[in-house]
């Protein structure tokens, strides 16, 4: 295999962006190939400068390819030791061609040279067994491998790291791309780069974030109750108490926490299973495999997740396929007993993806829906299953993300931070219209998603944890300028060694434009940004139209010449800056006489314990939410740090599925659900 080579290109834009490394270099490699008339790489693995310099929580490698589901560019962030070891020898690894060796392993040694090794004993093994076998052969290493689904070409096969238990990446079918190359595994045996120390300003900031502490306490499963509290887009409410019980069951299971290198608030949970195995788990995987399939028992959901992991398939896409199969049986389109609530039946269907019946589910949810005639019930974005939401920032974010659905996974804005939070000051000087804090109001949604996509792309480029950054900003632990000064790559820093938040956002905007250029050259059109299931929402003023103008897109969803020319420049942020909005004023609350009244306050996630056993509280009502929470903080001082920061309300608060603003009145008999959370994960 080839040795390390410098990245060169005739395109000055790509040369500048590629120097930022990480996901910036990944997209530049794909565009360079198309410029030269070559086919795109089979797979690219790239590491950001934050990984090379050992930043706390910067331990992710970007894995990128043209996704089998949808045929568009897709990225994922892979944890484990891979990033730190690859950073010792290279900024990126570009995989091309195919190996015919049985159980082929590509070993990237300390000299940066790749060597192919045949390990036929790996054929058909799951990711965990593959990792053990590779470790016995190569010793300490960073690993990326596939399970039997990737070998068999299942369209939503994913990639596994070499941790125990493995972590997984690759929505859209990136595992199938590694399988198509003939590789079972990629192993990096170079020594890892040195990590930063366990102390320092950035570590102190991470420790100071209430949302990161809450996330570590809940392992992201607090979002089960958040999802229920928000309700469904059709107006039906979720069972918040049932969701909180499920989260409590998971929390009571034997587990320990793991996190990224240097993170003082690790949020990954590893469960000790009855058979002695260890099983990783997060909300984003459990949601489509648990309640969505009628599995309200935590053990059943974890067992189904374990089946997905053993085969090596994306749990979200598997959940969408299983939901379609269940619906088809209800309608008589498929034979078999009812699948909803049948954990064993669902598990057997997943296990078939490694055996004789790949064709049943193996093409992914879109192929299955087309076969069954159920396309109208499916939520898709560029061929990958998506999720309808009541929060319009989440709907628009999924639909417009040019690198797949998952990279817009962390949404600290809108519903979880907006009311009573820092939304306006985070986006300043970008103005927001009145009502933008309401996640069900389209006003300003396009600019919120545009800003967040810029930030998300820039964070993933560095390798720094997007969830950590979201919490630091949402909690006010640091400003965007301070964050950029700590994590931005050297190529974005000014003469004094610092970097401004504006430079970081402009870098992310450049990546979004280049990713859209790449997809346009792969055949993408504007209809992909507006799938039928979301078309009505996206047509509302402030949604797609506003996003398109800010991103610098034409009517077909492709970057305009002006946007393309501004790639790599901060001017890209100013192509279509919206006019200043009138000063937002709080709505006038109806005057009502106050009287002593009772309300019920329910803590979710990290607030569940400090508010456990809380009886309905009495106070003078109606009263603004902020005032009610001040009363609550006096009653439960152990919860104060998660309730208020001065006069600012920290939790997201829901009443009947709707968020409540800090200034809104609370009335006699209300039930309020409170959660401190960062979206996604």
Steps between C-alpha positions, in 0.01 A plus 500: 500500500608861450706708737413839652466777240431871533157631398530708184237643268472764229185639663611776737178464699557131562864562588401750766218291643700178491762664723240512779521117511236263636168503316618803300774288345253215447261700281795657317625152409164407348476822298862472382426154364198622304697800369759256363234284336567215743239303694458615860688316774334192641543630854697779670606501865631839618607656829482863606763721654332478840575128502866554408546756776330282762210734582271363773202313344659529151523129426288457188596408147278602210393209279358613164369340184226499239222329693336190352169630638431796275827529310601826667794613711483384862720549805518345842718554807680191630634469855744259659877498447490532122519880476786543745712233333430608143587859596855383576565410134246678278221756476285273284485153351344460154382149414476397134485172312415158632679216674425138419675365811269306733437697818724781374638740763674822401774572753625860516834474676714753687661599167162595356515226236203269450545125480231246414478193723276199439308379807246251362391414853327842515248419226147504642601625845318776683682822594580392855656169395682675217651748745623221726660312212668811362632590845653155542678545166603868515491594869405855596342677205226724368237301313214548256321182394174358368272218604347235275244752368779711351654193336163407349432848362208593724424858395492632857803315636704715735857516628625402844790628703732271691370585846342241728213523444540662157354836411337538161494757221391523139135584436415461136695177464867596538569148625386364164767719337776339705355160411497593130875568523555140610623616841375350824696746711731798503757496779745777596795377705680834535530636853227750593574870517551640847187616681480834675517502878206435729488864611479833324242765406314279252468213748378745765239634260376150419466421870306824557220421255171394664379346174810284464464379858134420433590316180762294682247413771238392248712345225278682243197293609347809659406582140242218507288712731576818303373330186181396677451847652522662157232270362456399138465732199141382456417655835486176698684510827750247625488322833763697691470289814548177304803644320651608831440154645681346203790741549498408869514129416804560283662712769441229758665235280860409568704743293805719497587814309752554226587810305734664257867542584543771763128555562420567869127434448480173302149443364529157337342217697612137485255243640597172661270243339367183668719281276813682618542708187530876504263702283525865405183702467375850425163668461530545124527123448254395769222735385428322167558155654298543819181704533467541123463120467279458805790381717458686827737276695861618520638146484312426177623819336859435605482142371378623160776761496751225576370301200553801272852543636589132458391502135651846439201708385379851579242473779297798376458359150432154643228652718341665196506168311346313793226763537414454131495122539269534800267728307499264201393211723221709649373574149538143378777590256738259674431166661597433855384581853472862618847648540424802720607414853666173389862541605602148396340531156672834437833358613472203263435730204814699584705182538384390154709787357804285576342182368283376221231770477691820432254597228209546743636814667848539354423774247400745773174671587445671165537179300272316742235774493501498119462122496209514744330808356544688829712794387242747632564396862879520475711799602806521273775753427731416208418132528560473877226469761425819692278607788205737494515745790298775664816713516525659156876556534539120512278450195684757289841394628453139391369600159770749400810336648727429203702230675224271621234514770719421801748790498217735606442277802577754774240776519553709812293777346127549462304276734774412750656843539277755332245604760684668784832401345782653299368461148515868403838569653646180351405606149582870537560706294270287285155640587206281591136589441241495779387146573825335391545335842185292447606173331153467342518848346673518160613859559879508484533122468700525176763725657518289818565185294745684271699622803492163670609314185796737469600432859440124480710460184783704649499302826506164324787628284716550811406169663370680810180359651195681359295420810763650729517816292121529490478476877779751563326755281146429619604523866699818444818338632685653206428725204534392139816710470648327805408158363657580163814623674532163672422257217539666157774362271811709449404595145206698642695681768598863478845647550482498878419130502131545572193419294159661496166327500422664168798324339381166637145554369633606158706180480188295570306698239774426246472129567122509459536671161763250381292206618207638300723546196603137532142377528394716203768330291359166615158600367329663800214743437286726713234232550741317732490789745121491509383139537123452475446423869652837600400712199217685671716597798796598283278725284413721797660842505827494689583138419656379171475841332700670775755221524551502121572874489747488789681196361527667160301242303307537177146373446639151429678486836845538343759757616494822300821619331531767772486237776749276320744787454480593869599153627783538749413865572305655786303691238304178447309585819380831355357403162140552605504634854141557614397853596491604861186388677292720728595470862326194636264583781335264740131446433266666742371245747132513594439664833347257743458515874743277681398239748667210673501205261657160441707378203687179424867520401661184358877471464631296209850368444750653741216688674314178579702424813512845661127543437402141588194473725411863452137563586305765311638830619301802614576855393326818393350438156494584217874578505781514241693175458823658625326596823358151545845344453644737758243365747595146400870574549427613856306181567766274346835682534683191366337565163578873485812464283289323235208743520629855494810693408430832664165601352543278193301177472725202420262208429276453202148504645199341332127533564271273296775445244577869457808681632443766762697826493652650813254792488189287429240457770449175687147428617323304768495127414784512245743213462847608388771259380855629556821371339855629463632342182700528182321357200637204306724208579 
